[in-house]
Amino acid sequence: MEEKMDNFSERNGYVIPKKIYIREKVTPELITAICNSIDLLQGRDYILFYSLEKYMWYRVFNKRLKDFGNTTKGFKTVSVEYIENPAVLWYEKFDYIEKIITFLKGQNEKEYTCFVDQLNSYLKAHNFVYRIVNEQIVEIDPLEENKPKNPTIYPNQQKTLSQNLRASLNTFFQALPSIHL
């Protein structure tokens, strides 16, 4: 995924970027990004996309399978239409995306990872406070997301042969007084 880079004006201090984080709504730009992720899935794995749309048709929308169609004569595409529908509330769209994610996780780990990575990069690029973690859309602290993590420092765990032998002998000699002959 491409990382959004600062513009020339931001890098050189001519414009100070404003970080306004969005929650509890979906912007038209994010809707477009989500739909693009679905379109890209269709382009990468048409059969998986067909299976996803069929699953959503009969399991989520409770429609008759005979009305769905097939891969040769055409079939109903429901995901993009649902996400683009202005009558669908923002959180219902996120519920639907979670259903897509769960379906993909169960069908194709590679496509699941690709889809989730795409969506997370879009959510970040559009300053949303949500990310996909463990198949769920959760609220995160965007200010903490980019902070470098302090590496955990462990003391050198490797011991020399003589150190291991010394430790073993110490354990042995500590146990000697408790041995009754």
C-alpha positions as protocol buffer text, in pm:
chain_id: "A"
residue {
  index: 1
  type: MET
  ca { x: 0 y: 0 z: 0 }
}
residue {
  index: 2
  type: GLU
  ca { x: 114 y: 345 z: -77 }
}
residue {
  index: 3
  type: GLU
  ca { x: 168 y: 566 z: 224 }
}
residue {
  index: 4
  type: LYS
  ca { x: 25 y: 914 z: 195 }
}
residue {
  index: 5
  type: MET
  ca { x: 313 y: 1159 z: 182 }
}
residue {
  index: 6
  type: ASP
  ca { x: 297 y: 1522 z: 286 }
}
residue {
  index: 7
  type: ASN
  ca { x: 255 y: 1776 z: 8 }
}
residue {
  index: 8
  type: PHE
  ca { x: 535 y: 2012 z: -89 }
}
residue {
  index: 9
  type: SER
  ca { x: 366 y: 2296 z: 98 }
}
residue {
  index: 10
  type: GLU
  ca { x: 334 y: 2086 z: 416 }
}
residue {
  index: 11
  type: ARG
  ca { x: 692 y: 1955 z: 403 }
}
residue {
  index: 12
  type: ASN
  ca { x: 832 y: 2306 z: 364 }
}
residue {
  index: 13
  type: GLY
  ca { x: 614 y: 2470 z: 628 }
}
residue {
  index: 14
  type: TYR
  ca { x: 404 y: 2685 z: 396 }
}
residue {
  index: 15
  type: VAL
  ca { x: 85 y: 2511 z: 508 }
}
residue {
  index: 16
  type: ILE
  ca { x: 27 y: 2343 z: 842 }
}
residue {
  index: 17
  type: PRO
  ca { x: -177 y: 2026 z: 791 }
}
residue {
  index: 18
  type: LYS
  ca { x: -491 y: 1999 z: 999 }
}
residue {
  index: 19
  type: LYS
  ca { x: -563 y: 1661 z: 1143 }
}
residue {
  index: 20
  type: ILE
  ca { x: -937 y: 1635 z: 1184 }
}
residue {
  index: 21
  type: TYR
  ca { x: -1036 y: 1282 z: 1274 }
}
residue {
  index: 22
  type: ILE
  ca { x: -1370 y: 1151 z: 1154 }
}
residue {
  index: 23
  type: ARG
  ca { x: -1599 y: 917 z: 1340 }
}
residue {
  index: 24
  type: GLU
  ca { x: -1966 y: 825 z: 1330 }
}
residue {
  index: 25
  type: LYS
  ca { x: -2011 y: 900 z: 961 }
}
residue {
  index: 26
  type: VAL
  ca { x: -1884 y: 792 z: 623 }
}
residue {
  index: 27
  type: THR
  ca { x: -1767 y: 1051 z: 373 }
}
residue {
  index: 28
  type: PRO
  ca { x: -1820 y: 1018 z: -4 }
}
residue {
  index: 29
  type: GLU
  ca { x: -1443 y: 975 z: -42 }
}
residue {
  index: 30
  type: LEU
  ca { x: -1440 y: 680 z: 194 }
}
residue {
  index: 31
  type: ILE
  ca { x: -1741 y: 525 z: 21 }
}
residue {
  index: 32
  type: THR
  ca { x: -1549 y: 548 z: -307 }
}
residue {
  index: 33
  type: ALA
  ca { x: -1241 y: 390 z: -144 }
}
residue {
  index: 34
  type: ILE
  ca { x: -1448 y: 103 z: 1 }
}
residue {
  index: 35
  type: CYS
  ca { x: -1616 y: 40 z: -333 }
}
residue {
  index: 36
  type: ASN
  ca { x: -1277 y: 46 z: -506 }
}
residue {
  index: 37
  type: SER
  ca { x: -1158 y: -224 z: -264 }
}
residue {
  index: 38
  type: ILE
  ca { x: -1457 y: -437 z: -361 }
}
residue {
  index: 39
  type: ASP
  ca { x: -1393 y: -371 z: -732 }
}
residue {
  index: 40
  type: LEU
  ca { x: -1027 y: -466 z: -689 }
}
residue {
  index: 41
  type: LEU
  ca { x: -1132 y: -791 z: -520 }
}
residue {
  index: 42
  type: GLN
  ca { x: -1352 y: -865 z: -822 }
}
residue {
  index: 43
  type: GLY
  ca { x: -1057 y: -805 z: -1053 }
}
residue {
  index: 44
  type: ARG
  ca { x: -817 y: -1022 z: -850 }
}
residue {
  index: 45
  type: ASP
  ca { x: -1042 y: -1322 z: -787 }
}
residue {
  index: 46
  type: TYR
  ca { x: -1366 y: -1326 z: -987 }
}
residue {
  index: 47
  type: ILE
  ca { x: -1485 y: -1660 z: -849 }
}
residue {
  index: 48
  type: LEU
  ca { x: -1431 y: -1548 z: -489 }
}
residue {
  index: 49
  type: PHE
  ca { x: -1614 y: -1223 z: -568 }
}
residue {
  index: 50
  type: TYR
  ca { x: -1903 y: -1422 z: -718 }
}
residue {
  index: 51
  type: SER
  ca { x: -1918 y: -1640 z: -405 }
}
residue {
  index: 52
  type: LEU
  ca { x: -1915 y: -1330 z: -183 }
}
residue {
  index: 53
  type: GLU
  ca { x: -2197 y: -1162 z: -372 }
}
residue {
  index: 54
  type: LYS
  ca { x: -2401 y: -1483 z: -375 }
}
residue {
  index: 55
  type: TYR
  ca { x: -2349 y: -1526 z: 0 }
}
residue {
  index: 56
  type: MET
  ca { x: -2457 y: -1167 z: 68 }
}
residue {
  index: 57
  type: TRP
  ca { x: -2757 y: -1207 z: -164 }
}
residue {
  index: 58
  type: TYR
  ca { x: -2908 y: -1506 z: 13 }
}
residue {
  index: 59
  type: ARG
  ca { x: -2759 y: -1490 z: 365 }
}
residue {
  index: 60
  type: VAL
  ca { x: -2757 y: -1117 z: 439 }
}
residue {
  index: 61
  type: PHE
  ca { x: -3042 y: -991 z: 220 }
}
residue {
  index: 62
  type: ASN
  ca { x: -3243 y: -1317 z: 243 }
}
residue {
  index: 63
  type: LYS
  ca { x: -3317 y: -1325 z: -131 }
}
residue {
  index: 64
  type: ARG
  ca { x: -3401 y: -1628 z: -344 }
}
residue {
  index: 65
  type: LEU
  ca { x: -3100 y: -1802 z: -498 }
}
residue {
  index: 66
  type: LYS
  ca { x: -3287 y: -1861 z: -824 }
}
residue {
  index: 67
  type: ASP
  ca { x: -3300 y: -1482 z: -869 }
}
residue {
  index: 68
  type: PHE
  ca { x: -2927 y: -1432 z: -820 }
}
residue {
  index: 69
  type: GLY
  ca { x: -2795 y: -1541 z: -1158 }
}
residue {
  index: 70
  type: ASN
  ca { x: -2469 y: -1711 z: -1245 }
}
residue {
  index: 71
  type: THR
  ca { x: -2114 y: -1640 z: -1361 }
}
residue {
  index: 72
  type: THR
  ca { x: -2186 y: -1695 z: -1730 }
}
residue {
  index: 73
  type: LYS
  ca { x: -2513 y: -1501 z: -1774 }
}
residue {
  index: 74
  type: GLY
  ca { x: -2443 y: -1237 z: -1513 }
}
residue {
  index: 75
  type: PHE
  ca { x: -2539 y: -1208 z: -1151 }
}
residue {
  index: 76
  type: LYS
  ca { x: -2656 y: -950 z: -901 }
}
residue {
  index: 77
  type: THR
  ca { x: -2380 y: -740 z: -752 }
}
residue {
  index: 78
  type: VAL
  ca { x: -2502 y: -620 z: -419 }
}
residue {
  index: 79
  type: SER
  ca { x: -2204 y: -501 z: -215 }
}
residue {
  index: 80
  type: VAL
  ca { x: -2116 y: -183 z: -403 }
}
residue {
  index: 81
  type: GLU
  ca { x: -2482 y: -90 z: -440 }
}
residue {
  index: 82
  type: TYR
  ca { x: -2537 y: -136 z: -66 }
}
residue {
  index: 83
  type: ILE
  ca { x: -2232 y: 68 z: 35 }
}
residue {
  index: 84
  type: GLU
  ca { x: -2324 y: 349 z: -210 }
}
residue {
  index: 85
  type: ASN
  ca { x: -2688 y: 360 z: -102 }
}
residue {
  index: 86
  type: PRO
  ca { x: -2745 y: 694 z: 81 }
}
residue {
  index: 87
  type: ALA
  ca { x: -3042 y: 546 z: 269 }
}
residue {
  index: 88
  type: VAL
  ca { x: -2813 y: 297 z: 447 }
}
residue {
  index: 89
  type: LEU
  ca { x: -2681 y: 438 z: 775 }
}
residue {
  index: 90
  type: TRP
  ca { x: -2305 y: 469 z: 823 }
}
residue {
  index: 91
  type: TYR
  ca { x: -2287 y: 202 z: 1096 }
}
residue {
  index: 92
  type: GLU
  ca { x: -2495 y: -40 z: 886 }
}
residue {
  index: 93
  type: LYS
  ca { x: -2233 y: -2 z: 612 }
}
residue {
  index: 94
  type: PHE
  ca { x: -1964 y: -89 z: 866 }
}
residue {
  index: 95
  type: ASP
  ca { x: -2169 y: -392 z: 981 }
}
residue {
  index: 96
  type: TYR
  ca { x: -2184 y: -501 z: 617 }
}
residue {
  index: 97
  type: ILE
  ca { x: -1809 y: -455 z: 570 }
}
residue {
  index: 98
  type: GLU
  ca { x: -1750 y: -676 z: 875 }
}
residue {
  index: 99
  type: LYS
  ca { x: -1963 y: -945 z: 707 }
}
residue {
  index: 100
  type: ILE
  ca { x: -1747 y: -918 z: 394 }
}
residue {
  index: 101
  type: ILE
  ca { x: -1433 y: -944 z: 605 }
}
residue {
  index: 102
  type: THR
  ca { x: -1560 y: -1250 z: 793 }
}
residue {
  index: 103
  type: PHE
  ca { x: -1657 y: -1417 z: 465 }
}
residue {
  index: 104
  type: LEU
  ca { x: -1317 y: -1349 z: 310 }
}
residue {
  index: 105
  type: LYS
  ca { x: -1134 y: -1474 z: 620 }
}
residue {
  index: 106
  type: GLY
  ca { x: -1316 y: -1807 z: 591 }
}
residue {
  index: 107
  type: GLN
  ca { x: -1260 y: -1842 z: 216 }
}
residue {
  index: 108
  type: ASN
  ca { x: -919 y: -1703 z: 123 }
}
residue {
  index: 109
  type: GLU
  ca { x: -661 y: -1580 z: 375 }
}
residue {
  index: 110
  type: LYS
  ca { x: -457 y: -1399 z: 108 }
}
residue {
  index: 111
  type: GLU
  ca { x: -756 y: -1201 z: -22 }
}
residue {
  index: 112
  type: TYR
  ca { x: -873 y: -1134 z: 332 }
}
residue {
  index: 113
  type: THR
  ca { x: -535 y: -984 z: 420 }
}
residue {
  index: 114
  type: CYS
  ca { x: -520 y: -781 z: 100 }
}
residue {
  index: 115
  type: PHE
  ca { x: -874 y: -646 z: 146 }
}
residue {
  index: 116
  type: VAL
  ca { x: -818 y: -557 z: 513 }
}
residue {
  index: 117
  type: ASP
  ca { x: -484 y: -390 z: 439 }
}
residue {
  index: 118
  type: GLN
  ca { x: -645 y: -183 z: 162 }
}
residue {
  index: 119
  type: LEU
  ca { x: -933 y: -74 z: 381 }
}
residue {
  index: 120
  type: ASN
  ca { x: -707 y: 9 z: 675 }
}
residue {
  index: 121
  type: SER
  ca { x: -487 y: 223 z: 452 }
}
residue {
  index: 122
  type: TYR
  ca { x: -795 y: 406 z: 321 }
}
residue {
  index: 123
  type: LEU
  ca { x: -932 y: 458 z: 672 }
}
residue {
  index: 124
  type: LYS
  ca { x: -599 y: 601 z: 780 }
}
residue {
  index: 125
  type: ALA
  ca { x: -556 y: 818 z: 469 }
}
residue {
  index: 126
  type: HIS
  ca { x: -903 y: 966 z: 515 }
}
residue {
  index: 127
  type: ASN
  ca { x: -841 y: 1039 z: 886 }
}
residue {
  index: 128
  type: PHE
  ca { x: -1097 y: 798 z: 1025 }
}
residue {
  index: 129
  type: VAL
  ca { x: -1062 y: 676 z: 1382 }
}
residue {
  index: 130
  type: TYR
  ca { x: -1159 y: 322 z: 1283 }
}
residue {
  index: 131
  type: ARG
  ca { x: -938 y: 33 z: 1180 }
}
residue {
  index: 132
  type: ILE
  ca { x: -1000 y: -332 z: 1109 }
}
residue {
  index: 133
  type: VAL
  ca { x: -853 y: -550 z: 1383 }
}
residue {
  index: 134
  type: ASN
  ca { x: -931 y: -921 z: 1415 }
}
residue {
  index: 135
  type: GLU
  ca { x: -1218 y: -905 z: 1163 }
}
residue {
  index: 136
  type: GLN
  ca { x: -1384 y: -615 z: 1346 }
}
residue {
  index: 137
  type: ILE
  ca { x: -1396 y: -244 z: 1283 }
}
residue {
  index: 138
  type: VAL
  ca { x: -1278 y: -82 z: 1605 }
}
residue {
  index: 139
  type: GLU
  ca { x: -1206 y: 270 z: 1716 }
}
residue {
  index: 140
  type: ILE
  ca { x: -839 y: 347 z: 1766 }
}
residue {
  index: 141
  type: ASP
  ca { x: -646 y: 647 z: 1892 }
}
residue {
  index: 142
  type: PRO
  ca { x: -496 y: 790 z: 1571 }
}
residue {
  index: 143
  type: LEU
  ca { x: -238 y: 986 z: 1771 }
}
residue {
  index: 144
  type: GLU
  ca { x: -101 y: 661 z: 1919 }
}
residue {
  index: 145
  type: GLU
  ca { x: -102 y: 477 z: 1587 }
}
residue {
  index: 146
  type: ASN
  ca { x: 201 y: 653 z: 1441 }
}
residue {
  index: 147
  type: LYS
  ca { x: 410 y: 671 z: 1757 }
}
residue {
  index: 148
  type: PRO
  ca { x: 717 y: 454 z: 1736 }
}
residue {
  index: 149
  type: LYS
  ca { x: 700 y: 158 z: 1968 }
}
residue {
  index: 150
  type: ASN
  ca { x: 977 y: 124 z: 2224 }
}
residue {
  index: 151
  type: PRO
  ca { x: 1150 y: -204 z: 2160 }
}
residue {
  index: 152
  type: THR
  ca { x: 1148 y: -446 z: 2447 }
}
residue {
  index: 153
  type: ILE
  ca { x: 1505 y: -491 z: 2561 }
}
residue {
  index: 154
  type: TYR
  ca { x: 1595 y: -831 z: 2691 }
}
residue {
  index: 155
  type: PRO
  ca { x: 1927 y: -905 z: 2854 }
}
residue {
  index: 156
  type: ASN
  ca { x: 2154 y: -1128 z: 2656 }
}
residue {
  index: 157
  type: GLN
  ca { x: 1997 y: -1467 z: 2713 }
}
residue {
  index: 158
  type: GLN
  ca { x: 2277 y: -1668 z: 2558 }
}
residue {
  index: 159
  type: LYS
  ca { x: 2507 y: -1827 z: 2811 }
}
residue {
  index: 160
  type: THR
  ca { x: 2838 y: -1992 z: 2750 }
}
residue {
  index: 161
  type: LEU
  ca { x: 2888 y: -2359 z: 2805 }
}
residue {
  index: 162
  type: SER
  ca { x: 3080 y: -2292 z: 3127 }
}
residue {
  index: 163
  type: GLN
  ca { x: 2799 y: -2067 z: 3258 }
}
residue {
  index: 164
  type: ASN
  ca { x: 2543 y: -2339 z: 3187 }
}
residue {
  index: 165
  type: LEU
  ca { x: 2761 y: -2601 z: 3354 }
}
residue {
  index: 166
  type: ARG
  ca { x: 2815 y: -2377 z: 3659 }
}
residue {
  index: 167
  type: ALA
  ca { x: 2439 y: -2314 z: 3690 }
}
residue {
  index: 168
  type: SER
  ca { x: 2365 y: -2688 z: 3665 }
}
residue {
  index: 169
  type: LEU
  ca { x: 2628 y: -2775 z: 3928 }
}
residue {
  index: 170
  type: ASN
  ca { x: 2495 y: -2505 z: 4163 }
}
residue {
  index: 171
  type: THR
  ca { x: 2147 y: -2653 z: 4133 }
}
residue {
  index: 172
  type: PHE
  ca { x: 2289 y: -3001 z: 4197 }
}
residue {
  index: 173
  type: PHE
  ca { x: 2488 y: -2896 z: 4506 }
}
residue {
  index: 174
  type: GLN
  ca { x: 2190 y: -2705 z: 4648 }
}
residue {
  index: 175
  type: ALA
  ca { x: 1989 y: -3024 z: 4625 }
}
residue {
  index: 176
  type: LEU
  ca { x: 2257 y: -3240 z: 4799 }
}
residue {
  index: 177
  type: PRO
  ca { x: 2174 y: -3154 z: 5161 }
}
residue {
  index: 178
  type: SER
  ca { x: 1818 y: -3264 z: 5106 }
}
residue {
  index: 179
  type: ILE
  ca { x: 1927 y: -3607 z: 4981 }
}
residue {
  index: 180
  type: HIS
  ca { x: 1917 y: -3863 z: 5263 }
}
residue {
  index: 181
  type: LEU
  ca { x: 2141 y: -4163 z: 5227 }
}
